[in-house]
Amino acid sequence: MKRIIFYIILIIASQSIMCQNYYWYKGAKIPLTEKSDKRFILTTSSNSTQVASTLQQQGLKYSAFQAMSIAGVNTYSAGTQSTSWSFVEGSTVQTATANNTTIIYEAPFYIMNGKEVGLSQIFYVKLKSSAGVNDLMNLASLHKVEIVGENKFMPLWFTLTCTKASTGNALKMANLFFESNKFAAAVPDIIDNIKTTCDNDPLFSSQWALRNTAQKGGTSGIDINYCNAKTLSTGSTSLVIAVFDTGFELNHPDLNASSLSYDTKTATSPSKIYGHHGTACAGIITAKSNNSLGVSGIAPSSKSMSLSFQFGYSPNAAQEISNGINYATNNGASVISNSWGGGASSDMIDDAYTNALTKGRNGLGCVVVFAAGNDNSGYIGYPANSNPDFIVVGAMNQCAQRKSPTSCDGETTWGGNYGTILDVSAPGVLIPTTDRQGSAGYATGDYVMNFNGTSAACPHVAGTAALMLSVNPSLTQKQVADIIESTSRKIGSYTYSTTSGRTNGTWNNELGYGLVDAYAAVLKAKAGSCSTITYSNQTVTANTAVTGCIVNAANDYVNSGKLTVTATDYTIINPIFEVKLGAELELK
């Protein structure tokens, strides 16, 4: 009997604890359950690199920092600094973020209606009437929150922000303001995954590598961050990725193919088809997207160049391989994807790849990506091991594991190679992609749903490199490799550590620098092409617009009219910066 009573009390206590977190919507409490291992953080943009370094040293995972923007309000306070935000995960995250003085705000994630949601520093308050402004200002001052401004379209709604100095986070402040009975409504800024379809291709929902929603028994979010990356770029029509493989179907209705191709066996164009493999690899990179057909490629606006080679025992193979690589170099390929390995080491082949790395792209160098191999071995063979400038890619699965015979995907016959040569990892199991049309390929129809191997992983990185070069074509091949390595995510239960010869962050023997993050890589590549516009010592008396990639403003006075600052990356506002009553500042 005592056990039963205790059990009932425990349930009641648990329910009471769960109801402690809530927010108000239409007069009812929406319950939230706090997560202890994930936080939203905010820091000044100038400190974001330092914060990222500290988090990494503490073994915490974090998303790429993004500039905070609060647009669409008539600004009350311009603020004195630009800020950036990130999501941070780990068992010690609560203590680490609370004690980090360079983090100006942090708040937990919650479970709401079975979904994970975050909480920013923002909350919104609706006045009962315009006379309620004084109540708003008094309560904001008392609880050390900032009134950012009133909504341009609904002037009774105001935006406010919290810091660590505030009485509580945005959830607690929204509840406090509403429960004061002085306001019509007060709601926190709940960060939910507000989804578009990302792509309308019918098989996109199965492409866990591009957007992992826990399909195929995986872990939500373990993907290459494609949907965010495509907001920055989908590639460029002038950018070509050479696919050295069995050749692919140039007339596939869902493939964006270059008009240039080459067959290494006959040294003629167009390329031929010696198997199914090449069509699958090409689809991962440049399958057309949002065409209501099949799958989505990572760089769908770019084009794949088919370099066909007849794999297996064959005389003259070294020269054929070399000719194919040189053809790509001499005919405008920016990236060369190599989902193959084996053969005797050859100075001739090495020279061809050296030409690509040093002479391609008018001396900036072609980006050369290689598969690590599928032997579940700590040894990575030739040619991937022949040049330190290659990006060597291992395979991981939908559960954030290195692909091995015992990993969660259930493919027990193979594992991705790993070891000292490995640079990064990418999805390599259960990959939907293009197939040879009809019954000619791996499956009946024009698509295969379970392409696998480091052969599948390699094109994910090649596609990411193409996106990077589309936003910043002046990058050298070495800079592309450095960015891909330095922005890769530290996934899984692996220890990443400082390693001799590995200069782009912490590294692990099984996953390299981690899972390639297309969004973070493209963002960093884009920032490298950014120029800073300085706007200082100005007095604004009429409507004025300032536009740039990065805008750095200081010692400015907006006396009348409206100053509109549009930054494609972020805006830095330094003191002194004054906006007088009646004047406006809009940050875009």
C-alpha positions, -999 to +999 in steps of 0.1 A: +000+000+000+028+024+008+043+017-026+010+026-043+007+058-023+042+068-031+037+062-068+006+084-069+024+112-050+053+109-075+030+112-105+014+143-090+047+158-081+060+151-117+029+168-132+034+198-109+070+201-120+060+199-156+035+227-152+060+251-137+071+262-172+044+276-195+034+306-215+000+322-220-020+319-252-056+330-255-060+329-217-047+294-213-013+281-202+007+262-228+029+237-208+066+234-215+091+208-201+126+222-197+156+203-213+188+204-193+212+197-221+205+224-247+205+262-245+200+293-267+228+318-263+234+353-273+268+372-274+282+403-291+292+396-327+327+407-319+329+379-292+313+351-312+346+336-323+359+336-287+327+321-274+328+294-300+364+285-291+355+283-254+325+260-261+347+238-282+373+235-255+345+225-231+334+197-254+301+213-262+284+212-295+271+244-310+255+256-342+271+283-364+267+317-350+241+339-368+236+376-367+206+386-346+182+408-364+150+424-351+134+441-381+099+455-386+098+477-355+098+514-350+130+515-329+130+530-294+166+520-287+193+516-313+215+496-289+252+498-288+264+466-303+254+439-328+248+404-314+249+368-327+231+337-315+237+300-314+223+267-300+246+248-276+243+212-265+260+191-239+256+177-204+274+207-188+258+233-210+237+250-182+267+257-160+290+265-189+268+291-205+256+306-172+292+312-160+306+325-194+306+363-190+309+369-227+275+353-232+250+381-225+219+359-225+211+322-223+179+302-219+170+265-220+153+245-247+119+230-239+097+202-251+063+215-263+037+192-278+063+165-282+087+188-301+119+205-291+117+243-291+141+271-280+137+304-263+153+336-275+159+368-256+128+384-272+093+387-259+063+406-272+038+426-252+004+440-264-009+471-247-046+474-238-045+509-252-019+534-262-020+548-227-003+517-215+031+528-227+040+542-193+031+509-175+053+491-201+082+514-195+080+512-157+078+475-157+106+472-182+128+494-161+120+475-129+130+442-144+159+454-165+145+445-199+149+467-230+121+480-251+133+476-286+103+493-302+067+491-314+055+469-343+052+490-375+018+474-385+003+468-351+014+497-329-001+482-297+025+454-299+060+460-285+092+440-287+113+437-256+146+419-249+163+403-219+199+398-208+214+379-179+209+411-159+171+408-163+149+394-135+143+364-157+145+350-192+120+359-219+096+331-208+095+343-172+093+380-182+064+374-207+045+356-179+053+383-154+041+411-177+009+393-186+001+383-150+004+419-140-030+424-157-017+456-172-015+442-207-037+425-233-011+398-241+025+389-235+043+361-254+079+348-255+097+343-287+095+305-289+120+292-315+103+264-334+113+247-366+090+266-388+093+245-420+087+251-456+089+219-476+125+231-483+122+213-516+091+200-533+107+170-549+086+139-540+115+119-526+130+148-506+113+136-474+134+105-475+167+124-480+178+123-444+213+134-454+198+168-464+172+171-437+171+145-409+138+144-392+145+111-375+134+092-406+150+058-412+154+054-374+179+083-372+186+112-350+168+144-359+192+172-370+221+148-380+224+161-416+245+184-437+223+214-429+212+217-465+179+236-460+198+264-443+226+263-468+202+267-498+190+300-483+226+313-491+232+295-524+220+267-547+251+268-567+259+287-599+251+279-635+287+286-645+302+263-619+310+228-629+317+197-608+335+169-626+324+134-615+351+109-623+332+076-623+315+051-646+298+080-665+263+092-659+232+096-680+235+130-696+198+129-706+184+120-671+154+143-666+164+151-630+201+158-636+217+191-643+245+180-667+273+200-683+274+201-721+310+190-717+319+154-710+347+130-717+353+092-721+387+081-709+387+048-727+383+064-762+396+099-754+365+113-770+333+132-761+306+126-751+312+103-721+299+067-721+282+047-694+301+017-679+278+011-649+252+026-625+275+042-600+282+075-618+245+084-622+240+079-585+270+100-575+261+129-599+225+130-585+238+137-550+255+168-563+234+183-590+200+166-592+175+194-600+155+207-571+120+221-567+110+206-600+084+182-584+105+153-596+126+128-578+153+140-555+172+172-547+209+177-553+231+198-530+241+223-557+212+220-581+220+252-600+255+240-608+263+213-634+280+180-633+306+170-659+307+133-667+342+117-669+336+081-678+361+054-669+358+016-672+368+003-637+383-032-633+413-047-648+424-027-678+456-018-696+465+019-699+445+028-668+470+053-654+470+073-686+432+071-690+427+084-654+452+111-660+436+122-692+402+124-676+415+146-647+434+168-671+403+172-693+384+184-663+411+208-653+414+222-688+377+225-693+366+246-664+358+221-636+360+238-602+355+206-582+365+170-590+345+143-571+362+109-569+341+081-555+367+054-562+400+040-551+426+013-559+452+006-585+489+008-584+505+041-572+514+061-603+535+093-607+514+099-639+481+100-620+497+121-592+509+146-618+474+149-632+459+156-598+487+181-590+479+199-622+443+201-610+452+214-576+477+240-588+466+250-623+428+246-622+406+276-619+432+299-633+457+290-606+433+290-576+432+252-579+404+227-584+389+213-552+396+175-552+374+153-531+381+116-525+361+087-509+380+070-480+370+035-490+346+008-476+368-018-459+360-008-423+398-004-420+421+021-403+441+023-436+430+046-464+445+036-497+456+051-530+449+076-546+432+092-516+464+089-495+487+104-522+482+141-517+475+161-485+455+187-504+428+162-512+397+163-490+393+127-479+357+118-468+345+090-445+310+077-442+286+083-412+250+072-407+217+088-397+225+081-360+257+102-358+279+071-360+308+062-382+295+036-406+306+002-394+291-033-396+275-027-362+262+008-366+225+015-363+217+015-401+217-023-402+240-026-432+263-053-417+286-060-446+308-029-447+322+000-429+338+033-439+376+035-437+391+059-411+425+068-397+452+095-400+443+104-436+406+111-429+395+147-431+357+148-427+327+126-427+294+128-446+262+107-450+270+073-466+240+050-460+204+048-473+209+077-497+181+083-523+195+096-555+192+094-593+195+060-610+198+050-646+164+053-662+139+024-664+153-010-655+189-003-665+201+008-631+202-004-595+164-003-592+134-003-615+126+033-622+148+064-624+159+065-587+176+043-561+167+047-525+196+031-507+228+041-524+256+038-500+294+038-492+320+065-490+311+067-527+279+084-515+296+105-488+322+120-512+296+138-534+281+155-504+314+172-498+319+180-535+284+196-536+292+216-505+324+229-521+304+239-551+281+260-530+310+277-513+327+286-546+294+299-560+293+326-532+331+332-532+348+321-564+381+337-553+388+311-527+418+288-533+413+251-531+432+251-498+409+277-484+379+257-494+393+226-476+402+246-445+367+261-443+350+227-448+372+212-420+369+241-396+331+243-398+324+205-396+302+195-367+315+174-338+288+148-338+283+115-319+299+101-288+334+106-300+363+124-285+377+152-307+411+164-296+440+186-307+461+166-331+495+172-346+492+183-382+455+190-379+452+228-378+415+233-384+402+224-350+398+193-329+399+160-348+389+123-343+404+092-358+370+078-369+351+109-381+379+134-389+369+169-381+333+157-380+301+159-401+303+184-430+280+214-424+271+229-457+254+260-442+283+269-419+308+263-447+289+285-472+284+312-445+321+313-437+330+313-474+306+341-480+320+361-451+354+358-467+341+378-497+326+404-474+338+440-474+331+464-446+313+497-451+322+523-425+295+548-417+309+572-391+308+608-379+275+614-398+244+635-389+212+623-405+185+649-412+167+633-441+159+597-452+192+580-457+202+544-468+234+526-461+241+492-477+270+468-475+280+433-466+292+444-431+282+479-420+303+494-392+286+525-377+300+549-351+296+584-338+264+590-357+234+611-349+200+605-365+183+638-358+154+635-382+142+614-410+150+577-412+183+559-414+180+525-431+210+502-427+210+471-449+237+445-442+239+412-460+260+398-432+257+419-400+258+455-387+281+468-359+269+498-340+295+514-318+289+543-294+283+571-298+251+564-317+221+585-311+185+584-325+165+614-315+128+613-307+108+614-339+137+600-360+139+564-370+165+537-374+158+505-393+183+476-394+179+450-422 
